Amino acid sequence: MNIDEFLTYIILPLLSTSSLLVFIRFLMGPQLPDRVVALDLLITIGISIIAVVSIISHRPSFLDIAMIFALIAFLSTVAFSFYLEKRKKNE
């Protein structure tokens, strides 16, 4: 079994299953921070799927897209924590 088969037959199904479970957590999240953490994890799983597809297809340009998604995910997490901190002070 070479690396392409391993990524295709083992890693991608694991990532797909985990994204399905995290999406269920996103829908059932009782509070807003739970949903934001689930959304951040969904973006992280998406980034790893893009990286795996980049390795399988031998296209390193996909990694640039993954890096942009990672930057957006980081900035959204920082913005949400700033929002929660401001909301906490106003209450």
N, CA, C and O atoms as CSV, one atom per row, in Angstrom:
chain,resi,resn,atom,element,x,y,z
A,1,MET,N,N,0.853,-1.181,0.000
A,1,MET,CA,C,0.000,0.000,0.000
A,1,MET,C,C,0.897,1.242,0.000
A,1,MET,O,O,1.696,1.447,0.914
A,2,ASN,N,N,0.749,2.056,-1.035
A,2,ASN,CA,C,1.537,3.282,-1.096
A,2,ASN,C,C,0.778,4.423,-0.417
A,2,ASN,O,O,-0.331,4.243,0.085
A,3,ILE,N,N,1.398,5.586,-0.416
A,3,ILE,CA,C,0.830,6.715,0.332
A,3,ILE,C,C,-0.472,7.215,-0.280
A,3,ILE,O,O,-1.374,7.635,0.445
A,4,ASP,N,N,-0.583,7.174,-1.607
A,4,ASP,CA,C,-1.813,7.644,-2.241
A,4,ASP,C,C,-3.001,6.754,-1.889
A,4,ASP,O,O,-4.097,7.255,-1.638
A,5,GLU,N,N,-2.795,5.450,-1.868
A,5,GLU,CA,C,-3.871,4.532,-1.481
A,5,GLU,C,C,-4.234,4.698,-0.016
A,5,GLU,O,O,-5.410,4.663,0.348
A,6,PHE,N,N,-3.223,4.877,0.824
A,6,PHE,CA,C,-3.478,5.075,2.249
A,6,PHE,C,C,-4.310,6.337,2.488
A,6,PHE,O,O,-5.261,6.328,3.269
A,7,LEU,N,N,-3.942,7.401,1.814
A,7,LEU,CA,C,-4.688,8.648,1.982
A,7,LEU,C,C,-6.098,8.531,1.422
A,7,LEU,O,O,-7.043,9.066,2.002
A,8,THR,N,N,-6.247,7.836,0.297
A,8,THR,CA,C,-7.549,7.726,-0.342
A,8,THR,C,C,-8.488,6.802,0.417
A,8,THR,O,O,-9.657,7.133,0.615
A,9,TYR,N,N,-7.995,5.661,0.839
A,9,TYR,CA,C,-8.879,4.647,1.420
A,9,TYR,C,C,-8.999,4.689,2.932
A,9,TYR,O,O,-9.921,4.093,3.489
A,10,ILE,N,N,-8.094,5.375,3.609
A,10,ILE,CA,C,-8.154,5.401,5.079
A,10,ILE,C,C,-8.360,6.825,5.604
A,10,ILE,O,O,-9.288,7.072,6.374
A,11,ILE,N,N,-7.513,7.747,5.196
A,11,ILE,CA,C,-7.543,9.090,5.770
A,11,ILE,C,C,-8.768,9.881,5.324
A,11,ILE,O,O,-9.434,10.496,6.157
A,12,LEU,N,N,-9.080,9.879,4.030
A,12,LEU,CA,C,-10.243,10.647,3.560
A,12,LEU,C,C,-11.562,10.155,4.156
A,12,LEU,O,O,-12.387,10.987,4.534
A,13,PRO,N,N,-11.805,8.833,4.260
A,13,PRO,CA,C,-13.045,8.420,4.954
A,13,PRO,C,C,-13.075,8.812,6.429
A,13,PRO,O,O,-14.136,9.146,6.957
A,14,LEU,N,N,-11.929,8.774,7.095
A,14,LEU,CA,C,-11.884,9.210,8.494
A,14,LEU,C,C,-12.196,10.698,8.617
A,14,LEU,O,O,-12.928,11.109,9.517
A,15,LEU,N,N,-11.648,11.495,7.725
A,15,LEU,CA,C,-11.931,12.932,7.749
A,15,LEU,C,C,-13.390,13.214,7.411
A,15,LEU,O,O,-14.001,14.114,7.988
A,16,SER,N,N,-13.940,12.456,6.488
A,16,SER,CA,C,-15.353,12.651,6.132
A,16,SER,C,C,-16.266,12.287,7.296
A,16,SER,O,O,-17.230,13.000,7.578
A,17,THR,N,N,-15.970,11.192,7.966
A,17,THR,CA,C,-16.760,10.784,9.121
A,17,THR,C,C,-16.653,11.809,10.248
A,17,THR,O,O,-17.650,12.154,10.881
A,18,SER,N,N,-15.443,12.289,10.490
A,18,SER,CA,C,-15.284,13.274,11.558
A,18,SER,C,C,-15.981,14.586,11.212
A,18,SER,O,O,-16.528,15.244,12.097
A,19,SER,N,N,-15.969,14.972,9.947
A,19,SER,CA,C,-16.675,16.203,9.592
A,19,SER,C,C,-18.187,16.037,9.745
A,19,SER,O,O,-18.874,16.991,10.109
A,20,LEU,N,N,-18.709,14.853,9.476
A,20,LEU,CA,C,-20.132,14.605,9.692
A,20,LEU,C,C,-20.486,14.693,11.175
A,20,LEU,O,O,-21.503,15.286,11.535
A,21,LEU,N,N,-19.655,14.108,12.036
A,21,LEU,CA,C,-19.909,14.158,13.477
A,21,LEU,C,C,-19.796,15.583,14.022
A,21,LEU,O,O,-20.588,15.993,14.870
A,22,VAL,N,N,-18.822,16.322,13.539
A,22,VAL,CA,C,-18.657,17.706,13.993
A,22,VAL,C,C,-19.814,18.567,13.501
A,22,VAL,O,O,-20.251,19.473,14.209
A,23,PHE,N,N,-20.320,18.295,12.290
A,23,PHE,CA,C,-21.460,19.046,11.787
A,23,PHE,C,C,-22.703,18.781,12.632
A,23,PHE,O,O,-23.497,19.690,12.873
A,24,ILE,N,N,-22.871,17.545,13.080
A,24,ILE,CA,C,-23.986,17.233,13.984
A,24,ILE,C,C,-23.818,18.005,15.291
A,24,ILE,O,O,-24.791,18.522,15.841
A,25,ARG,N,N,-22.596,18.080,15.779
A,25,ARG,CA,C,-22.334,18.858,16.998
A,25,ARG,C,C,-22.623,20.338,16.765
A,25,ARG,O,O,-23.119,21.031,17.653
A,26,PHE,N,N,-22.312,20.810,15.571
A,26,PHE,CA,C,-22.594,22.209,15.228
A,26,PHE,C,C,-24.093,22.477,15.254
A,26,PHE,O,O,-24.516,23.530,15.732
A,27,LEU,N,N,-24.890,21.568,14.761
A,27,LEU,CA,C,-26.337,21.751,14.751
A,27,LEU,C,C,-26.956,21.619,16.134
A,27,LEU,O,O,-27.935,22.299,16.441
A,28,MET,N,N,-26.396,20.749,16.974
A,28,MET,CA,C,-26.979,20.481,18.290
A,28,MET,C,C,-26.364,21.318,19.400
A,28,MET,O,O,-26.791,21.217,20.550
A,29,GLY,N,N,-25.384,22.132,19.086
A,29,GLY,CA,C,-24.680,22.881,20.120
A,29,GLY,C,C,-25.616,23.691,21.000
A,29,GLY,O,O,-26.391,24.495,20.482
A,30,PRO,N,N,-25.569,23.508,22.305
A,30,PRO,CA,C,-26.520,24.219,23.158
A,30,PRO,C,C,-26.229,25.717,23.263
A,30,PRO,O,O,-27.155,26.508,23.440
A,31,GLN,N,N,-24.986,26.112,23.158
A,31,GLN,CA,C,-24.654,27.523,23.305
A,31,GLN,C,C,-23.839,27.989,22.111
A,31,GLN,O,O,-23.342,27.181,21.327
A,32,LEU,N,N,-23.710,29.288,21.986
A,32,LEU,CA,C,-22.990,29.886,20.866
A,32,LEU,C,C,-21.500,29.508,20.834
A,32,LEU,O,O,-20.988,29.216,19.753
A,33,PRO,N,N,-20.790,29.501,21.958
A,33,PRO,CA,C,-19.377,29.103,21.893
A,33,PRO,C,C,-19.174,27.655,21.414
A,33,PRO,O,O,-18.190,27.359,20.735
A,34,ASP,N,N,-20.099,26.759,21.766
A,34,ASP,CA,C,-19.994,25.386,21.286
A,34,ASP,C,C,-20.092,25.329,19.767
A,34,ASP,O,O,-19.367,24.578,19.114
A,35,ARG,N,N,-20.984,26.120,19.223
A,35,ARG,CA,C,-21.148,26.130,17.768
A,35,ARG,C,C,-19.953,26.765,17.067
A,35,ARG,O,O,-19.572,26.332,15.979
A,36,VAL,N,N,-19.369,27.768,17.668
A,36,VAL,CA,C,-18.202,28.404,17.055
A,36,VAL,C,C,-17.009,27.460,17.069
A,36,VAL,O,O,-16.259,27.393,16.095
A,37,VAL,N,N,-16.832,26.740,18.152
A,37,VAL,CA,C,-15.744,25.762,18.211
A,37,VAL,C,C,-15.968,24.659,17.179
A,37,VAL,O,O,-15.019,24.216,16.533
A,38,ALA,N,N,-17.211,24.214,17.017
A,38,ALA,CA,C,-17.513,23.199,16.019
A,38,ALA,C,C,-17.267,23.736,14.609
A,38,ALA,O,O,-16.762,23.013,13.750
A,39,LEU,N,N,-17.615,24.982,14.371
A,39,LEU,CA,C,-17.372,25.579,13.056
A,39,LEU,C,C,-15.877,25.715,12.790
A,39,LEU,O,O,-15.424,25.482,11.670
A,40,ASP,N,N,-15.118,26.088,13.800
A,40,ASP,CA,C,-13.668,26.181,13.656
A,40,ASP,C,C,-13.071,24.808,13.351
A,40,ASP,O,O,-12.159,24.690,12.532
A,41,LEU,N,N,-13.585,23.779,14.011
A,41,LEU,CA,C,-13.110,22.429,13.745
A,41,LEU,C,C,-13.509,21.957,12.354
A,41,LEU,O,O,-12.741,21.246,11.706
A,42,LEU,N,N,-14.684,22.335,11.885
A,42,LEU,CA,C,-15.090,22.002,10.519
A,42,LEU,C,C,-14.149,22.635,9.496
A,42,LEU,O,O,-13.782,21.999,8.508
A,43,ILE,N,N,-13.768,23.863,9.731
A,43,ILE,CA,C,-12.830,24.525,8.820
A,43,ILE,C,C,-11.470,23.841,8.868
A,43,ILE,O,O,-10.816,23.689,7.837
A,44,THR,N,N,-11.042,23.431,10.048
A,44,THR,CA,C,-9.769,22.730,10.179
A,44,THR,C,C,-9.801,21.391,9.454
A,44,THR,O,O,-8.829,21.019,8.797
A,45,ILE,N,N,-10.901,20.669,9.566
A,45,ILE,CA,C,-11.034,19.404,8.841
A,45,ILE,C,C,-11.050,19.666,7.335
A,45,ILE,O,O,-10.465,18.904,6.564
A,46,GLY,N,N,-11.715,20.734,6.919
A,46,GLY,CA,C,-11.705,21.096,5.501
A,46,GLY,C,C,-10.311,21.409,4.995
A,46,GLY,O,O,-9.954,21.046,3.873
A,47,ILE,N,N,-9.523,22.080,5.818
A,47,ILE,CA,C,-8.138,22.384,5.453
A,47,ILE,C,C,-7.333,21.100,5.294
A,47,ILE,O,O,-6.530,20.974,4.369
A,48,SER,N,N,-7.548,20.153,6.192
A,48,SER,CA,C,-6.812,18.886,6.082
A,48,SER,C,C,-7.274,18.078,4.873
A,48,SER,O,O,-6.467,17.382,4.256
A,49,ILE,N,N,-8.557,18.156,4.523
A,49,ILE,CA,C,-9.029,17.476,3.311
A,49,ILE,C,C,-8.387,18.096,2.073
A,49,ILE,O,O,-7.988,17.380,1.155
A,50,ILE,N,N,-8.290,19.406,2.047
A,50,ILE,CA,C,-7.627,20.074,0.925
A,50,ILE,C,C,-6.161,19.659,0.842
A,50,ILE,O,O,-5.637,19.447,-0.252
A,51,ALA,N,N,-5.501,19.542,1.985
A,51,ALA,CA,C,-4.092,19.122,1.991
A,51,ALA,C,C,-3.938,17.685,1.488
A,51,ALA,O,O,-2.999,17.385,0.750
A,52,VAL,N,N,-4.849,16.803,1.880
A,52,VAL,CA,C,-4.776,15.414,1.420
A,52,VAL,C,C,-5.025,15.336,-0.087
A,52,VAL,O,O,-4.335,14.608,-0.800
A,53,VAL,N,N,-6.010,16.088,-0.563
A,53,VAL,CA,C,-6.277,16.105,-2.008
A,53,VAL,C,C,-5.082,16.687,-2.759
A,53,VAL,O,O,-4.773,16.241,-3.863
A,54,SER,N,N,-4.415,17.663,-2.181
A,54,SER,CA,C,-3.221,18.219,-2.799
A,54,SER,C,C,-2.114,17.171,-2.920
A,54,SER,O,O,-1.412,17.118,-3.930
A,55,ILE,N,N,-1.961,16.353,-1.905
A,55,ILE,CA,C,-0.941,15.308,-1.946
A,55,ILE,C,C,-1.311,14.236,-2.960
A,55,ILE,O,O,-0.453,13.763,-3.706
A,56,ILE,N,N,-2.576,13.851,-2.991
A,56,ILE,CA,C,-3.009,12.800,-3.910
A,56,ILE,C,C,-2.895,13.251,-5.364
A,56,ILE,O,O,-2.430,12.495,-6.217
A,57,SER,N,N,-3.319,14.486,-5.644
A,57,SER,CA,C,-3.312,14.964,-7.024
A,57,SER,C,C,-1.973,15.560,-7.460
A,57,SER,O,O,-1.813,15.940,-8.620
A,58,HIS,N,N,-1.024,15.643,-6.551
A,58,HIS,CA,C,0.314,16.185,-6.824
A,58,HIS,C,C,0.233,17.630,-7.335
A,58,HIS,O,O,0.920,18.009,-8.284
A,59,ARG,N,N,-0.621,18.420,-6.684
A,59,ARG,CA,C,-0.766,19.842,-7.012
A,59,ARG,C,C,-0.492,20.666,-5.754
A,59,ARG,O,O,-1.375,20.824,-4.911
A,60,PRO,N,N,0.706,21.183,-5.629
A,60,PRO,CA,C,1.019,21.968,-4.434
A,60,PRO,C,C,0.293,23.311,-4.377
A,60,PRO,O,O,0.298,23.964,-3.334
A,61,SER,N,N,-0.326,23.731,-5.468
A,61,SER,CA,C,-1.046,25.004,-5.448
A,61,SER,C,C,-2.284,24.945,-4.545
A,61,SER,O,O,-2.754,25.981,-4.077
A,62,PHE,N,N,-2.810,23.753,-4.299
A,62,PHE,CA,C,-3.941,23.609,-3.381
A,62,PHE,C,C,-3.558,23.976,-1.951
A,62,PHE,O,O,-4.414,24.373,-1.161
A,63,LEU,N,N,-2.290,23.846,-1.622
A,63,LEU,CA,C,-1.847,24.186,-0.269
A,63,LEU,C,C,-1.961,25.682,-0.007
A,63,LEU,O,O,-2.143,26.098,1.137
A,64,ASP,N,N,-1.858,26.494,-1.058
A,64,ASP,CA,C,-2.069,27.934,-0.897
A,64,ASP,C,C,-3.508,28.220,-0.482
A,64,ASP,O,O,-3.755,29.078,0.365
A,65,ILE,N,N,-4.446,27.509,-1.073
A,65,ILE,CA,C,-5.851,27.665,-0.708
A,65,ILE,C,C,-6.070,27.245,0.736
A,65,ILE,O,O,-6.796,27.907,1.477
A,66,ALA,N,N,-5.440,26.142,1.137
A,66,ALA,CA,C,-5.568,25.677,2.520
A,66,ALA,C,C,-4.990,26.701,3.493
A,66,ALA,O,O,-5.536,26.907,4.576
A,67,MET,N,N,-3.900,27.335,3.113
A,67,MET,CA,C,-3.293,28.333,3.985
A,67,MET,C,C,-4.191,29.567,4.120
A,67,MET,O,O,-4.270,30.154,5.199
A,68,ILE,N,N,-4.858,29.961,3.052
A,68,ILE,CA,C,-5.787,31.093,3.123
A,68,ILE,C,C,-6.969,30.750,4.024
A,68,ILE,O,O,-7.397,31.580,4.826
A,69,PHE,N,N,-7.497,29.534,3.898
A,69,PHE,CA,C,-8.583,29.106,4.787
A,69,PHE,C,C,-8.135,29.092,6.242
A,69,PHE,O,O,-8.908,29.462,7.126
A,70,ALA,N,N,-6.910,28.674,6.503
A,70,ALA,CA,C,-6.402,28.652,7.876
A,70,ALA,C,C,-6.305,30.062,8.439
A,70,ALA,O,O,-6.607,30.286,9.611
A,71,LEU,N,N,-5.885,31.009,7.613
A,71,LEU,CA,C,-5.799,32.403,8.061
A,71,LEU,C,C,-7.179,32.962,8.357
A,71,LEU,O,O,-7.363,33.662,9.353
A,72,ILE,N,N,-8.152,32.662,7.504
A,72,ILE,CA,C,-9.519,33.121,7.733
A,72,ILE,C,C,-10.093,32.501,9.003
A,72,ILE,O,O,-10.770,33.180,9.775
A,73,ALA,N,N,-9.825,31.218,9.223
A,73,ALA,CA,C,-10.325,30.550,10.426
A,73,ALA,C,C,-9.711,31.161,11.683
A,73,ALA,O,O,-10.405,31.355,12.681
A,74,PHE,N,N,-8.426,31.462,11.639
A,74,PHE,CA,C,-7.775,32.074,12.793
A,74,PHE,C,C,-8.354,33.447,13.088
A,74,PHE,O,O,-8.642,33.774,14.239
A,75,LEU,N,N,-8.521,34.242,12.050
A,75,LEU,CA,C,-9.059,35.588,12.251
A,75,LEU,C,C,-10.504,35.557,12.739
A,75,LEU,O,O,-10.900,36.395,13.549
A,76,SER,N,N,-11.284,34.614,12.262
A,76,SER,CA,C,-12.672,34.526,12.739
A,76,SER,C,C,-12.721,34.080,14.196
A,76,SER,O,O,-13.585,34.538,14.943
A,77,THR,N,N,-11.833,33.214,14.611
A,77,THR,CA,C,-11.795,32.793,16.004
A,77,THR,C,C,-11.390,33.950,16.913
A,77,THR,O,O,-11.956,34.127,17.991
A,78,VAL,N,N,-10.422,34.725,16.480
A,78,VAL,CA,C,-10.006,35.892,17.257
A,78,VAL,C,C,-11.134,36.915,17.340
A,78,VAL,O,O,-11.369,37.497,18.399
A,79,ALA,N,N,-11.825,37.134,16.236
A,79,ALA,CA,C,-12.930,38.092,16.230
A,79,ALA,C,C,-14.067,37.621,17.136
A,79,ALA,O,O,-14.689,38.431,17.824
A,80,PHE,N,N,-14.335,36.339,17.140
A,80,PHE,CA,C,-15.398,35.835,18.003
A,80,PHE,C,C,-15.019,35.945,19.468
A,80,PHE,O,O,-15.865,36.295,20.291
A,81,SER,N,N,-13.776,35.657,19.818
A,81,SER,CA,C,-13.366,35.789,21.216
A,81,SER,C,C,-13.419,37.252,21.658
A,81,SER,O,O,-13.766,37.544,22.803
A,82,PHE,N,N,-13.076,38.170,20.753
A,82,PHE,CA,C,-13.199,39.599,21.058
A,82,PHE,C,C,-14.659,39.971,21.291
A,82,PHE,O,O,-14.967,40.734,22.207
A,83,TYR,N,N,-15.558,39.438,20.469
A,83,TYR,CA,C,-16.990,39.692,20.629
A,83,TYR,C,C,-17.500,39.150,21.960
A,83,TYR,O,O,-18.270,39.826,22.642
A,84,LEU,N,N,-17.092,37.960,22.335
A,84,LEU,CA,C,-17.531,37.386,23.608
A,84,LEU,C,C,-17.015,38.194,24.796
A,84,LEU,O,O,-17.717,38.371,25.791
A,85,GLU,N,N,-15.798,38.674,24.680
A,85,GLU,CA,C,-15.234,39.481,25.766
A,85,GLU,C,C,-15.992,40.800,25.918
A,85,GLU,O,O,-16.262,41.230,27.040
A,86,LYS,N,N,-16.331,41.433,24.825
A,86,LYS,CA,C,-17.103,42.677,24.887
A,86,LYS,C,C,-18.511,42.433,25.423
A,86,LYS,O,O,-19.032,43.239,26.195
A,87,ARG,N,N,-19.124,41.326,25.016
A,87,ARG,CA,C,-20.466,41.005,25.486
A,87,ARG,C,C,-20.462,40.693,26.984
A,87,ARG,O,O,-21.410,41.015,27.701
A,88,LYS,N,N,-19.402,40.074,27.434
A,88,LYS,CA,C,-19.284,39.741,28.858
A,88,LYS,C,C,-19.143,41.006,29.710
A,88,LYS,O,O,-19.688,41.068,30.812
A,89,LYS,N,N,-18.427,42.000,29.218
A,89,LYS,CA,C,-18.259,43.249,29.963
A,89,LYS,C,C,-19.541,44.063,30.000
A,89,LYS,O,O,-19.794,44.765,30.979
A,90,ASN,N,N,-20.351,43.984,28.958
A,90,ASN,CA,C,-21.594,44.757,28.912
A,90,ASN,C,C,-22.685,44.169,29.785
A,90,ASN,O,O,-23.639,44.872,30.117
A,91,GLU,N,N,-22.583,42.928,30.162
A,91,GLU,CA,C,-23.644,42.315,30.981
A,91,GLU,C,C,-23.474,42.554,32.431
A,91,GLU,O,O,-24.291,42.097,33.231
